[in-house]
């Protein structure tokens, strides 16, 4: 059973991540040649940032070189970030908390929030169409798959707590999203807590059912995290990249189909699935304030209580508000 597999050592995981980054590096750099400027290495999940920036025209006339590396989830992206294989990448608040609590030398340098009417809809617990499970409370004693320390696990923990259960009341099965999708289809697991385009694929193409999502329970806050090394050595490039990203996010609100077509082209998913994924993530940049950091601390506390991390670190040190030149929604 996948749930009984031995955990890899941290060293083996780090080596795999570095190798994965090398394999998945997209051979489409943008901007100036290496001889002319520094290279900013950007970690991307499912081409979301690259597709958005390309569609919005924000990869034109970049005065330095941008190289994108594609990752299947936040966990390997954050491992690569901590190993300095990439400089910056977009992740959710939950996987960032998990990585930072493990001692990764990284900081969140840009925050964004999903529009209020969509906040939380990007993450969901999925069950098969014919599943007898109808309420979150029905998950007691059942097998639920997710990525350890991910947005999917944070959502599941929030929903389980709200249903009067504890983390020990369910059987956690740690799988990547591809494995979880197959396990759900075969009946090996009872539910799958996931996010983004995986939700769209499950509901639109596999005809699975949403047991519950994060609407009304998760704030829809995400981050771009950078390595400590990149913050020191590539500050100007990071600030410029984040400015372009924020302009592209504003453009996306009125160009959703153009964005969806670019995302579908880059990832191979259908345009309808791309629309579901991007509509659930439309938002805007927000300042990294003490209130936002306090909100994020709750994730660390939830993970500690569930035994996912051993202790809560000094949380404020993981959030860098110094990139105040980036235009955000006030």
Backbone bond lengths (Angstrom), bond angles and torsions (degrees), N, CA, C in turn:
res aa  C-N    CA-C-N  psi(-1)  N-CA   C-N-CA  omega(-1)  CA-C   N-CA-C  phi
1 X - - - 1.468 - - 1.515 109.98 -
2 X 1.331 114.80 140.89 1.466 118.46 -178.60 1.506 111.72 -61.09
3 X 1.354 117.00 -32.92 1.457 120.13 -176.36 1.514 112.54 -68.58
4 X 1.360 118.34 -16.64 1.454 120.53 -177.79 1.515 112.94 -103.25
5 X 1.301 117.93 6.03 1.455 120.64 178.21 1.509 110.56 -63.49
6 X 1.316 116.05 145.28 1.454 120.00 178.50 1.518 109.88 -70.61
7 X 1.319 115.85 143.27 1.456 120.88 177.65 1.509 109.73 -71.65
8 X 1.320 116.75 140.17 1.451 120.79 175.51 1.514 108.90 -72.70
9 X 1.326 114.96 154.95 1.457 118.75 174.32 1.509 109.41 -72.39
10 X 1.340 115.82 156.84 1.468 120.58 -179.55 1.520 110.32 -59.93
11 X 1.341 116.83 -36.49 1.460 119.38 -179.24 1.506 112.07 -65.89
12 X 1.350 116.01 -41.77 1.466 119.26 179.51 1.510 111.13 -65.09
13 X 1.339 116.40 -39.92 1.469 120.07 178.54 1.520 110.84 -62.48
14 X 1.338 116.11 -44.18 1.465 119.79 -179.17 1.511 111.22 -61.07
15 X 1.358 116.86 -42.40 1.468 120.04 179.50 1.519 110.62 -64.31
16 X 1.336 116.49 -41.34 1.454 119.50 179.20 1.513 111.40 -63.23
17 X 1.334 116.55 -41.89 1.464 120.61 -178.62 1.513 110.81 -61.77
18 X 1.335 116.20 -44.21 1.465 119.36 -179.90 1.524 109.96 -63.25
19 X 1.349 116.27 -40.97 1.460 119.57 178.22 1.521 110.78 -66.06
20 X 1.338 116.19 -41.02 1.462 120.64 178.93 1.515 111.52 -62.33
21 X 1.324 116.22 -40.68 1.458 119.50 178.65 1.513 110.84 -61.19
22 X 1.338 116.08 -39.55 1.461 119.74 179.82 1.518 111.08 -66.99
23 X 1.350 116.31 -38.75 1.460 120.28 -178.72 1.518 111.54 -70.51
24 X 1.341 116.50 -41.28 1.456 120.67 -173.50 1.517 114.49 -88.21
25 X 1.329 116.97 -1.35 1.461 118.49 -177.07 1.519 110.27 -58.08
26 X 1.277 117.14 124.35 1.461 120.66 -177.22 1.526 110.43 -76.78
27 X 1.326 118.32 127.96 1.469 120.94 -175.77 1.522 112.57 -82.19
28 X 1.346 115.22 44.91 1.465 118.46 179.57 1.518 109.81 -133.54
29 X 1.337 116.46 73.76 1.467 118.33 178.45 1.516 110.22 -71.16
30 X 1.311 115.84 157.34 1.462 121.98 179.28 1.512 109.36 -128.51
31 X 1.338 116.86 145.81 1.453 120.53 174.72 1.513 112.89 99.55
32 X 1.317 114.98 -158.42 1.454 121.66 -174.10 1.524 111.18 -68.32
33 X 1.331 116.33 155.06 1.458 122.40 176.66 1.519 109.64 -67.29
34 X 1.350 117.68 156.66 1.467 120.17 -177.71 1.520 114.13 -56.26
35 X 1.317 117.50 -31.77 1.463 119.56 -179.31 1.520 112.00 -68.77
36 X 1.326 117.21 -20.36 1.460 121.11 -174.99 1.525 113.33 -94.38
37 X 1.325 117.86 -23.19 1.462 118.82 -173.51 1.512 110.01 -162.77
38 X 1.320 116.09 169.74 1.452 121.52 175.08 1.527 110.99 -67.46
39 X 1.305 116.21 157.68 1.464 122.41 176.50 1.525 108.34 -102.82
40 X 1.332 116.89 130.10 1.454 122.06 174.46 1.522 107.39 -103.93
41 X 1.317 116.76 118.14 1.451 122.37 -177.26 1.528 108.48 -97.67
42 X 1.327 115.70 116.56 1.463 122.12 -171.66 1.520 110.19 -111.37
43 X 1.326 116.63 122.93 1.451 121.37 174.24 1.517 110.52 -82.73
44 X 1.323 116.01 133.94 1.468 121.13 -174.95 1.519 109.04 -133.05
45 X 1.317 116.51 144.49 1.454 121.64 175.43 1.512 109.69 -106.94
46 X 1.324 116.32 121.13 1.467 122.11 177.80 1.522 112.87 54.82
47 X 1.337 116.64 32.66 1.469 122.90 176.19 1.517 113.75 63.19
48 X 1.305 118.58 16.40 1.458 119.97 -175.19 1.519 112.58 -57.87
49 X 1.333 117.41 -51.50 1.463 120.29 -177.00 1.510 111.28 -70.27
50 X 1.322 116.97 -44.11 1.457 119.18 -178.13 1.515 111.56 -62.90
51 X 1.341 116.39 -45.57 1.464 119.65 179.61 1.520 111.00 -61.84
52 X 1.327 116.93 -41.95 1.459 121.11 -179.99 1.524 111.28 -63.93
53 X 1.305 116.96 -49.28 1.467 121.14 -177.37 1.529 111.29 -65.28
54 X 1.334 116.84 -39.50 1.459 119.95 177.74 1.526 110.84 -63.80
55 X 1.332 116.12 -48.21 1.461 120.28 -177.32 1.519 111.75 -63.25
56 X 1.335 116.80 -34.66 1.463 121.01 -179.16 1.521 113.07 -83.21
57 X 1.326 117.93 -3.33 1.459 121.44 179.83 1.516 113.87 77.21
58 X 1.336 116.95 15.43 1.465 120.27 -176.11 1.528 113.87 -85.27
59 X 1.329 116.75 -0.10 1.462 119.45 175.39 1.521 111.92 -100.18
60 X 1.314 115.97 9.65 1.467 120.88 175.62 1.526 109.71 -89.07
61 X 1.316 115.87 139.84 1.468 122.62 173.92 1.528 112.62 57.56
62 X 1.313 115.61 43.72 1.466 120.39 175.68 1.529 108.07 -82.65
63 X 1.329 119.38 125.90 1.465 121.79 -174.96 1.527 114.91 -79.75
64 X 1.321 117.07 13.77 1.460 122.91 175.15 1.525 105.38 -150.05
65 X 1.300 117.54 175.28 1.455 119.89 -176.31 1.525 110.30 -98.26
66 X 1.341 115.95 133.12 1.457 121.79 175.16 1.524 108.29 -110.07
67 X 1.320 116.45 127.50 1.454 121.89 173.71 1.524 108.10 -117.87
68 X 1.334 116.07 127.97 1.459 121.40 -179.55 1.524 110.29 -98.78
69 X 1.309 115.53 138.95 1.460 121.85 173.02 1.519 107.65 -120.77
70 X 1.334 116.46 128.99 1.458 121.72 -174.94 1.524 110.73 -95.68
71 X 1.339 115.98 131.95 1.455 122.20 179.28 1.527 109.66 -126.47
72 X 1.334 117.56 148.22 1.470 120.16 -178.36 1.520 113.68 -77.45
73 X 1.334 117.79 -16.03 1.466 121.76 -178.72 1.518 108.73 -162.56
74 X 1.334 115.45 173.44 1.466 119.92 -177.10 1.519 112.81 -70.41
75 X 1.332 117.81 -32.54 1.463 120.25 -175.12 1.526 113.16 -58.11
76 X 1.340 120.02 -53.79 1.465 118.52 177.69 1.524 112.88 -66.78
77 X 1.342 117.15 -30.46 1.465 119.61 176.17 1.526 110.00 -61.17
78 X 1.321 116.67 -45.88 1.461 120.90 -177.97 1.526 111.19 -68.86
79 X 1.327 117.95 -33.79 1.461 120.44 175.12 1.527 109.99 -63.20
80 X 1.332 116.44 -43.28 1.461 120.42 178.11 1.522 111.38 -64.78
81 X 1.329 115.92 -37.39 1.462 120.65 178.61 1.524 110.29 -63.85
82 X 1.316 116.23 -45.20 1.459 119.86 179.66 1.516 112.91 -65.58
83 X 1.342 116.72 -26.87 1.460 121.59 179.15 1.526 112.38 -89.75
84 X 1.356 117.45 4.60 1.472 123.77 -178.60 1.528 113.30 62.39
85 X 1.352 116.70 24.55 1.459 120.25 173.15 1.526 110.48 -77.37
86 X 1.333 116.78 -24.26 1.460 122.89 172.36 1.522 107.38 -133.34
87 X 1.338 115.89 168.19 1.470 121.01 -177.08 1.521 113.24 -101.22
88 X 1.329 116.89 -34.05 1.462 121.23 -172.18 1.520 108.25 -156.83
89 X 1.332 116.78 153.62 1.453 119.52 177.90 1.509 111.44 -167.41
90 X 1.327 115.97 156.62 1.457 121.97 -177.98 1.522 111.95 -92.33
91 X 1.339 116.31 130.72 1.467 121.85 -178.61 1.527 109.47 -145.63
92 X 1.304 116.43 165.69 1.443 121.15 174.14 1.520 111.55 -81.70
93 X 1.314 115.49 166.68 1.449 120.02 -179.25 1.515 113.12 -63.16
94 X 1.339 118.00 -35.88 1.457 121.28 -177.60 1.528 112.67 -69.44
95 X 1.332 120.20 -51.37 1.468 118.40 178.42 1.523 112.44 -64.35
96 X 1.345 117.30 -31.81 1.461 117.93 175.86 1.522 110.25 -62.64
97 X 1.329 117.01 -44.22 1.461 120.76 -179.98 1.524 110.89 -60.25
98 X 1.321 116.75 -42.31 1.467 121.64 -179.84 1.528 110.40 -62.10
99 X 1.342 117.10 -44.98 1.465 121.07 -178.85 1.525 111.34 -68.86
100 X 1.321 116.76 -43.57 1.469 120.01 -179.13 1.524 110.96 -64.64
101 X 1.329 116.52 -38.94 1.460 120.18 179.58 1.524 111.79 -66.71
102 X 1.335 116.92 -22.92 1.460 120.48 178.91 1.524 112.18 -83.17
103 X 1.343 116.85 -2.13 1.458 120.68 176.33 1.514 115.15 97.95
104 X 1.326 117.71 10.93 1.465 119.67 178.67 1.525 110.18 -62.82
105 X 1.348 118.80 136.16 1.474 122.39 -179.90 1.528 111.43 -80.10
106 X 1.307 116.14 71.63 1.465 122.76 -174.44 1.519 109.58 -137.49
107 X 1.338 114.87 162.41 1.463 120.94 175.44 1.523 109.29 -144.79
108 X 1.327 116.61 147.57 1.458 121.46 171.57 1.522 107.97 -79.47
109 X 1.333 116.56 126.04 1.470 120.50 -175.27 1.529 112.76 -115.79
110 X 1.314 117.45 -7.85 1.468 121.72 -179.22 1.523 107.16 -151.05
111 X 1.303 116.78 134.26 1.461 122.13 178.95 1.519 109.94 -120.34
112 X 1.306 115.82 146.16 1.464 119.97 174.06 1.519 108.78 -140.83
113 X 1.303 114.62 154.50 1.454 120.43 178.79 1.516 110.04 -126.44
114 X 1.315 114.59 137.30 1.452 121.06 176.97 1.522 109.11 -68.64
115 X 1.322 116.73 145.69 1.464 121.09 178.37 1.533 110.14 -51.81
116 X 1.324 116.49 141.89 1.461 122.18 -170.36 1.527 113.01 -55.33
117 X 1.333 117.84 -37.16 1.465 119.59 -176.65 1.519 112.90 -74.61
118 X 1.350 117.41 -10.97 1.463 121.31 179.99 1.524 112.82 -115.57
119 X 1.322 117.32 -8.44 1.460 121.15 -174.66 1.529 110.97 -54.96
120 X 1.311 115.41 127.05 1.456 121.14 178.56 1.509 115.32 93.14
121 X 1.328 118.27 -17.26 1.467 120.01 -176.43 1.517 112.32 -75.25
122 X 1.325 118.23 -12.70 1.462 121.21 -179.01 1.522 112.14 -75.42
123 X 1.325 118.63 -17.58 1.457 122.34 -178.97 1.525 109.53 -119.00
124 X 1.331 116.24 141.01 1.464 119.14 -176.98 1.519 111.15 -156.13
125 X 1.319 115.39 153.85 1.461 121.90 168.78 1.522 106.96 -92.99
126 X 1.324 116.08 122.87 1.453 123.25 -174.80 1.520 109.85 -107.25
127 X 1.332 116.77 138.80 1.467 122.41 172.51 1.531 107.94 -129.62
128 X 1.306 116.70 163.86 1.461 120.26 177.00 1.529 109.89 -66.38
129 X 1.326 115.91 154.86 1.471 120.52 -176.33 1.523 111.73 -56.63
130 X 1.327 117.27 -38.69 1.458 120.32 -177.50 1.515 114.55 -94.10
131 X 1.327 116.84 13.24 1.466 120.23 -178.12 1.528 110.88 -63.47
132 X 1.334 116.80 142.53 1.476 119.60 176.23 1.526 112.08 -76.08
133 X 1.329 117.86 -10.36 1.460 121.11 -179.08 1.520 109.88 -71.72
134 X 1.325 116.67 126.61 1.459 121.67 -178.40 1.516 113.21 -122.70
135 X 1.325 116.73 -22.76 1.457 121.68 -179.64 1.516 108.82 -130.84
136 X 1.311 116.23 158.51 1.461 119.89 177.88 1.521 110.10 -59.94
137 X 1.332 117.65 -35.47 1.461 120.91 179.81 1.526 111.77 -60.81
138 X 1.329 116.89 -22.80 1.465 120.69 179.25 1.524 112.49 -70.74
139 X 1.333 117.35 -10.05 1.465 121.32 179.56 1.526 112.09 -74.94
140 X 1.305 119.33 -8.27 1.465 121.37 -178.42 1.520 110.04 -57.23
141 X 1.350 115.10 124.53 1.451 121.41 -179.62 1.513 114.78 79.47
142 X 1.324 117.31 -0.90 1.463 121.55 -176.82 1.526 112.06 -94.92
143 X 1.326 115.22 164.00 1.462 121.80 179.00 1.522 110.06 -92.70
144 X 1.318 116.23 123.06 1.464 121.52 178.47 1.518 108.75 -123.41
145 X 1.313 116.28 124.76 1.458 122.18 -178.32 1.519 110.80 -95.66
146 X 1.302 115.34 143.98 1.462 121.90 174.56 1.519 107.99 -165.80
147 X 1.319 116.35 174.65 1.461 121.94 173.25 1.520 107.46 -89.16
148 X 1.324 117.31 129.56 1.459 121.41 -177.12 1.527 110.78 -59.20
149 X 1.343 116.42 128.72 1.458 121.14 177.92 1.514 114.55 74.40
150 X 1.311 117.54 16.32 1.466 121.90 -176.16 1.519 112.19 -94.64
151 X 1.345 114.66 174.99 1.465 120.01 172.93 1.522 110.34 -60.53
152 X 1.341 116.79 -33.36 1.454 120.46 177.95 1.516 112.07 -63.79
153 X 1.329 116.78 -41.58 1.461 118.41 179.11 1.520 111.68 -70.85
154 X 1.316 117.10 -38.43 1.460 119.44 178.08 1.520 110.39 -61.73
155 X 1.338 116.63 -42.94 1.469 119.40 177.60 1.524 110.76 -60.65
156 X 1.337 116.49 -46.75 1.456 119.89 -178.80 1.527 111.29 -60.17
157 X 1.326 116.73 -41.97 1.467 120.15 178.70 1.528 111.21 -62.65
158 X 1.327 117.19 -42.94 1.465 121.06 178.97 1.534 110.88 -61.52
159 X 1.334 115.66 -46.28 1.461 119.67 -177.01 1.524 111.81 -69.55
160 X 1.328 116.60 -38.25 1.460 120.66 178.42 1.531 110.28 -63.28
161 X 1.331 115.34 -44.20 1.463 119.50 179.01 1.526 111.00 -61.71
162 X 1.321 116.17 -42.57 1.464 119.84 -179.65 1.533 111.41 -65.02
163 X 1.344 115.77 -28.31 1.473 120.12 179.99 1.524 112.44 -84.69
164 X 1.345 116.36 2.71 1.457 119.74 177.74 1.517 114.47 86.74
165 X 1.339 116.99 13.50 1.457 121.41 178.36 1.527 109.99 -105.11
166 X 1.318 116.63 170.92 1.456 121.59 173.74 1.519 109.14 -117.47
167 X 1.319 116.19 170.50 1.458 120.99 -179.76 1.524 111.90 -60.46
168 X 1.333 117.26 -26.33 1.461 121.69 -178.82 1.527 112.74 -81.14
169 X 1.324 116.73 -7.03 1.462 120.00 -178.06 1.525 113.18 -83.47
170 X 1.341 117.01 -8.11 1.464 120.69 177.68 1.522 108.74 -121.90
171 X 1.322 115.73 162.65 1.458 121.58 176.80 1.527 108.30 -99.80
172 X 1.334 116.77 111.10 1.459 120.74 -178.72 1.528 109.73 -81.12
173 X 1.313 115.44 130.80 1.459 122.05 175.94 1.525 106.35 -121.48
174 X 1.325 116.85 112.29 1.460 120.37 -175.16 1.524 110.52 -90.89
175 X 1.328 114.93 109.03 1.460 122.95 -179.51 1.512 108.81 -134.62
176 X 1.345 116.86 155.70 1.455 117.59 170.30 1.521 107.66 -75.41
177 X 1.326 117.53 170.79 1.464 120.04 -172.00 1.521 113.14 -65.12
178 X 1.332 117.39 -35.75 1.458 119.70 177.84 1.518 111.70 -64.22
179 X 1.329 116.53 -43.58 1.457 120.91 178.10 1.525 111.31 -65.57
180 X 1.329 115.95 -41.49 1.462 119.93 -179.05 1.524 111.38 -64.30
181 X 1.318 116.30 -39.82 1.468 120.58 178.40 1.525 110.51 -58.87
182 X 1.339 116.01 -45.43 1.463 120.04 179.39 1.521 111.34 -68.33
183 X 1.323 116.99 -38.84 1.461 120.41 -179.44 1.519 111.52 -65.25
184 X 1.323 116.82 -37.14 1.467 119.83 177.94 1.524 110.16 -66.50
185 X 1.318 116.06 -43.61 1.466 120.05 -179.13 1.525 111.74 -62.13
186 X 1.339 117.32 -34.35 1.464 121.51 -177.59 1.518 113.05 -86.94
187 X 1.334 117.21 -9.91 1.451 120.70 179.74 1.516 114.57 85.25
188 X 1.342 116.92 9.94 1.465 120.94 178.90 1.527 110.58 -68.43
189 X 1.328 116.45 -32.07 1.458 122.12 176.76 1.527 108.78 -119.34
190 X 1.314 115.56 164.63 1.465 120.37 -179.06 1.523 112.95 -97.17
191 X 1.341 116.33 -27.41 1.464 120.36 -176.27 1.519 108.78 -153.90
192 X 1.318 115.20 161.99 1.462 122.72 -176.98 1.526 107.47 -140.20
193 X 1.316 116.70 122.09 1.464 120.80 178.90 1.520 108.49 -102.69
194 X 1.337 116.38 116.24 1.453 120.59 -171.10 1.520 110.67 -144.73
195 X 1.334 116.75 -166.76 1.459 120.57 -172.17 1.530 110.57 -156.69
196 X 1.344 114.97 169.54 1.458 122.42 170.92 1.519 114.24 60.99
197 X 1.336 115.22 -139.60 1.463 120.37 -175.83 1.524 112.21 -63.57
198 X 1.341 117.78 -22.88 1.459 120.04 178.77 1.530 110.94 -62.84
199 X 1.330 116.58 -34.49 1.464 120.31 177.15 1.526 109.54 -65.70
200 X 1.336 116.62 -44.81 1.463 120.70 179.30 1.517 112.29 -62.76
201 X 1.326 117.60 -43.25 1.465 121.21 179.23 1.524 110.23 -62.99
202 X 1.336 116.13 -43.96 1.468 120.09 -178.18 1.522 111.73 -62.38
203 X 1.324 116.86 -43.60 1.467 119.74 -174.52 1.524 113.34 -84.18
204 X 1.336 117.29 -40.31 1.460 120.39 -175.23 1.522 113.05 -84.93
205 X 1.323 117.13 -35.37 1.467 119.96 -174.29 1.523 112.82 -104.32
206 X 1.341 117.32 -40.73 1.466 120.04 -178.86 1.527 112.37 -91.75
207 X 1.341 116.18 -8.97 1.462 122.56 178.50 1.523 112.46 60.17
208 X 1.336 115.23 33.39 1.457 120.76 171.75 1.526 108.84 -77.80
209 X 1.322 116.15 175.68 1.456 121.46 -174.43 1.523 111.21 -123.08
210 X 1.327 116.40 140.94 1.461 121.38 174.99 1.523 108.46 -80.76
211 X 1.336 116.32 117.52 1.460 120.62 175.62 1.523 109.66 -75.42
212 X 1.342 116.13 -42.48 1.467 122.23 177.40 1.515 107.80 -165.59
213 X 1.327 116.13 150.20 1.462 119.44 175.11 1.524 109.03 -125.14
214 X 1.327 115.52 -172.64 1.456 120.15 -172.24 1.511 115.34 -91.06
215 X 1.313 118.72 5.11 1.461 119.86 -179.64 1.524 111.05 -62.27
216 X 1.333 114.05 128.54 1.448 120.14 -179.11 1.516 114.21 82.16
217 X 1.343 115.86 0.70 1.463 118.08 -177.80 1.522 113.07 -131.01
218 X 1.320 117.99 -25.39 1.464 121.28 176.63 1.525 109.21 -118.89
219 X 1.330 118.31 141.94 1.461 121.00 -175.54 1.522 114.49 -80.03
220 X 1.317 118.43 -9.54 1.466 120.61 179.53 1.510 113.33 70.95
221 X 1.336 116.73 37.69 1.464 120.89 178.89 1.517 110.54 -96.07
222 X 1.321 116.38 131.39 1.455 121.99 176.18 1.514 110.09 -128.68
223 X 1.318 115.64 172.87 1.458 120.21 -175.13 1.525 111.63 -141.48
224 X 1.323 114.00 158.80 1.460 120.28 158.97 1.512 105.66 -107.55
225 X 1.326 115.07 125.63 1.456 121.65 -179.55 1.518 108.91 -108.82
226 X 1.324 116.13 144.60 1.461 122.23 179.11 1.523 108.88 -126.95
227 X 1.321 115.58 153.84 1.460 119.51 175.76 1.522 109.29 -74.04
228 X 1.319 115.99 153.13 1.459 119.71 176.72 1.518 110.78 -58.25
229 X 1.329 116.64 -36.45 1.474 120.94 179.77 1.521 111.16 -63.58
230 X 1.338 116.99 -44.13 1.461 120.33 -179.10 1.528 111.52 -69.63
231 X 1.331 117.24 -36.63 1.467 119.81 178.58 1.524 109.98 -59.73
232 X 1.312 116.82 -38.00 1.463 121.14 179.71 1.519 112.19 -75.85
233 X 1.340 116.76 -44.03 1.463 119.78 -171.00 1.512 116.09 -96.35
234 X 1.340 118.42 -16.41 1.467 120.25 -175.09 1.530 111.09 -133.01
235 X 1.304 116.61 37.38 1.461 121.33 -176.10 1.528 112.48 -58.11
236 X 1.314 117.80 -45.97 1.464 120.58 -177.34 1.523 110.97 -64.52
237 X 1.325 116.65 -40.30 1.459 120.20 179.99 1.529 110.86 -67.89
238 X 1.322 116.97 -40.45 1.463 120.48 177.96 1.528 110.40 -62.48
239 X 1.319 117.00 -46.11 1.467 120.57 -179.48 1.527 111.05 -61.21
240 X 1.333 116.99 -42.00 1.458 120.19 179.30 1.530 110.71 -65.98
241 X 1.333 116.83 -43.09 1.462 120.68 179.67 1.527 110.84 -60.75
242 X 1.322 116.94 -44.11 1.464 120.36 -178.78 1.525 111.70 -66.39
243 X 1.333 116.63 -33.83 1.467 120.36 176.05 1.519 110.19 -64.46
244 X 1.339 116.69 -43.39 1.465 120.80 177.77 1.531 110.68 -63.88
245 X 1.321 116.34 -40.23 1.457 120.86 179.96 1.528 111.01 -63.59
246 X 1.318 117.00 -42.30 1.466 119.84 -179.85 1.526 111.00 -66.25
247 X 1.342 117.15 -40.92 1.476 119.09 176.28 1.523 110.39 -61.18
248 X 1.334 116.96 -40.53 1.461 120.97 -179.80 1.526 110.98 -65.40
249 X 1.317 117.53 -38.47 1.464 120.41 178.48 1.529 110.65 -62.16
250 X 1.335 116.57 -40.41 1.470 119.93 178.61 1.526 110.42 -66.89
251 X 1.336 116.06 -39.20 1.474 121.10 178.16 1.534 109.78 -61.48
252 X 1.328 117.69 -38.27 1.461 121.97 -173.73 1.524 112.82 -61.68
253 X 1.323 117.90 -29.25 1.459 120.16 -178.43 1.527 112.45 -59.55
254 X 1.305 117.10 -33.75 1.461 120.15 -178.37 1.533 112.81 -107.35
255 X 1.336 117.29 7.70 1.468 121.29 -179.27 1.532 110.07 -137.64
256 X 1.315 116.61 46.09 1.458 119.88 -173.45 1.529 112.63 -63.68
257 X 1.317 117.33 -40.11 1.467 118.62 -178.88 1.523 110.97 -69.45
258 X 1.324 117.71 -38.23 1.463 119.53 176.96 1.525 110.84 -61.90
259 X 1.316 115.16 -41.96 1.464 120.12 177.50 1.524 110.38 -64.15
260 X 1.329 117.04 -43.96 1.466 121.26 -178.73 1.529 111.08 -62.31
261 X 1.321 117.33 -40.22 1.464 120.32 178.81 1.533 110.90 -64.36
262 X 1.331 116.31 -41.04 1.462 119.96 178.83 1.526 110.42 -66.12
263 X 1.341 116.92 -40.46 1.452 121.30 179.78 1.530 110.59 -66.54
264 X 1.327 116.60 -41.96 1.457 120.57 178.57 1.529 110.97 -63.67
265 X 1.317 116.52 -40.37 1.461 120.88 179.47 1.521 111.51 -64.17
266 X 1.312 117.24 -42.04 1.465 121.14 -176.40 1.529 112.88 -76.63
267 X 1.323 117.70 -29.02 1.468 120.15 -173.34 1.517 114.30 -106.65
268 X 1.327 116.94 -21.89 1.457 119.73 -176.72 1.516 113.94 88.37
269 X 1.349 117.58 -1.59 1.459 119.15 175.86 1.527 109.04 -78.74
270 X 1.323 116.75 163.95 1.464 120.24 -179.24 1.525 110.17 -74.90
271 X 1.325 116.34 158.26 1.463 120.50 177.80 1.533 111.34 -61.25
272 X 1.351 120.07 -42.22 1.468 118.84 176.92 1.521 113.16 -59.00
273 X 1.342 117.63 -41.11 1.460 120.31 177.77 1.522 110.15 -66.00
274 X 1.336 116.30 -40.99 1.464 120.06 178.60 1.522 110.95 -61.19
275 X 1.328 117.07 -39.57 1.460 120.44 178.80 1.525 111.58 -63.96
276 X 1.332 117.35 -41.87 1.464 120.78 177.97 1.530 110.01 -60.96
277 X 1.341 115.55 -44.39 1.465 119.93 -177.42 1.519 111.99 -65.76
278 X 1.331 116.79 -46.20 1.470 118.48 -175.01 1.526 112.00 -75.86
279 X 1.328 117.63 -34.34 1.465 119.18 179.13 1.521 111.18 -63.02
280 X 1.341 116.01 -32.30 1.456 120.03 179.90 1.518 112.20 -77.34
281 X 1.340 116.62 -8.15 1.463 120.23 -177.67 1.524 113.87 -120.66
282 X 1.318 117.64 7.52 1.461 119.69 176.94 1.526 109.27 -65.19
283 X 1.312 116.00 130.76 1.459 119.03 -178.60 1.505 111.33 -168.51
284 X 1.311 116.55 -155.68 1.454 121.30 -175.04 1.523 109.05 -153.28
285 X 1.319 115.32 157.80 1.452 120.46 177.34 1.516 111.43 -69.93
286 X 1.313 115.00 146.91 1.474 121.53 177.13 1.515 108.47 -133.97
287 X 1.319 117.63 151.16 1.470 119.84 178.53 1.527 111.49 -65.04
288 X 1.313 115.62 148.37 1.461 120.69 173.33 1.527 107.42 -84.45
289 X 1.307 116.12 99.51 1.461 122.75 -175.23 1.526 110.12 -107.87
290 X 1.328 118.03 164.83 1.469 119.86 174.38 1.526 112.44 -57.19
291 X 1.321 117.43 -33.84 1.461 120.44 178.95 1.522 111.01 -65.94
292 X 1.332 117.18 -40.50 1.457 120.73 178.51 1.529 110.18 -66.07
293 X 1.318 116.73 -41.91 1.466 120.62 178.64 1.528 110.30 -62.98
294 X 1.320 116.93 -40.11 1.462 120.60 177.42 1.529 110.80 -62.75
295 X 1.315 116.26 -37.93 1.466 121.00 177.37 1.520 110.29 -62.84
296 X 1.326 116.02 -41.03 1.463 120.38 -179.95 1.524 112.07 -69.57
297 X 1.312 117.10 -28.52 1.460 119.97 179.87 1.532 111.25 -58.49
298 X 1.311 116.20 -29.81 1.463 119.73 179.61 1.530 111.33 -61.80
299 X 1.332 117.32 -31.05 1.466 120.46 177.54 1.523 109.74 -66.16
300 X 1.342 116.32 -45.45 1.461 120.03 177.97 1.531 110.42 -58.71
301 X 1.313 116.80 -43.80 1.459 120.89 -178.97 1.531 110.95 -64.37
302 X 1.316 116.08 -39.51 1.467 120.12 179.96 1.532 110.11 -65.93
303 X 1.322 116.82 -41.48 1.463 120.52 179.41 1.531 111.72 -68.30
304 X 1.328 116.83 -36.07 1.463 118.79 177.56 1.532 110.05 -66.24
305 X 1.318 116.25 -44.49 1.468 120.23 -179.01 1.528 111.76 -62.29
306 X 1.342 116.53 -31.80 1.463 120.78 -179.36 1.524 112.55 -87.17
307 X 1.338 117.08 -2.31 1.450 120.63 -179.98 1.507 114.67 78.97
308 X 1.328 117.16 14.77 1.463 121.30 -179.58 1.526 110.69 -79.38
309 X 1.340 117.30 -34.33 1.462 122.23 171.44 1.524 107.42 -124.74
310 X 1.344 117.57 150.46 1.461 119.16 -175.82 1.518 114.40 -74.71
311 X 1.328 116.94 -30.40 1.465 120.10 -177.82 1.516 109.36 -157.56
312 X 1.322 116.39 165.92 1.457 122.23 178.53 1.530 108.65 -92.87
313 X 1.331 117.80 121.85 1.458 119.68 179.51 1.524 111.71 -76.95
314 X 1.318 116.76 -176.97 1.470 121.80 174.02 1.531 106.13 -73.57
315 X 1.316 115.86 97.03 1.462 121.88 -166.39 1.525 112.51 -63.61
316 X 1.322 118.23 -43.37 1.470 121.14 -174.14 1.518 112.24 -56.89
317 X 1.333 117.90 -29.05 1.455 120.54 -179.08 1.511 114.16 -67.85
318 X 1.312 117.84 -11.89 1.455 120.88 -179.52 1.515 114.65 -91.03
319 X 1.334 117.30 -0.82 1.464 120.76 -174.13 1.526 109.21 -126.49
320 X 1.319 116.03 115.89 1.462 123.05 -173.98 1.527 109.49 -104.84
321 X 1.327 116.11 110.11 1.464 121.24 -178.10 1.522 112.57 -93.73
322 X 1.328 117.64 13.05 1.461 120.29 -173.36 1.516 114.71 -77.94
323 X 1.334 117.23 -11.84 1.460 119.20 179.23 1.533 109.70 -86.50
324 X 1.314 115.75 57.71 1.456 121.50 -173.88 1.516 112.92 -79.61
325 X 1.335 118.45 -2.65 1.458 121.03 176.71 1.522 111.96 -80.70
326 X 1.334 116.97 -11.05 1.457 120.12 179.92 1.514 109.48 -76.97
327 X 1.339 118.41 125.10 1.460 119.62 -179.48 1.520 110.22 -66.85
328 X 1.329 116.71 130.46 1.460 121.81 178.06 1.519 109.11 -131.05
329 X 1.295 114.96 166.29 1.466 121.81 177.66 1.526 108.27 -75.86
330 X 1.299 117.38 118.46 1.475 121.23 -178.47 1.519 110.20 -93.89
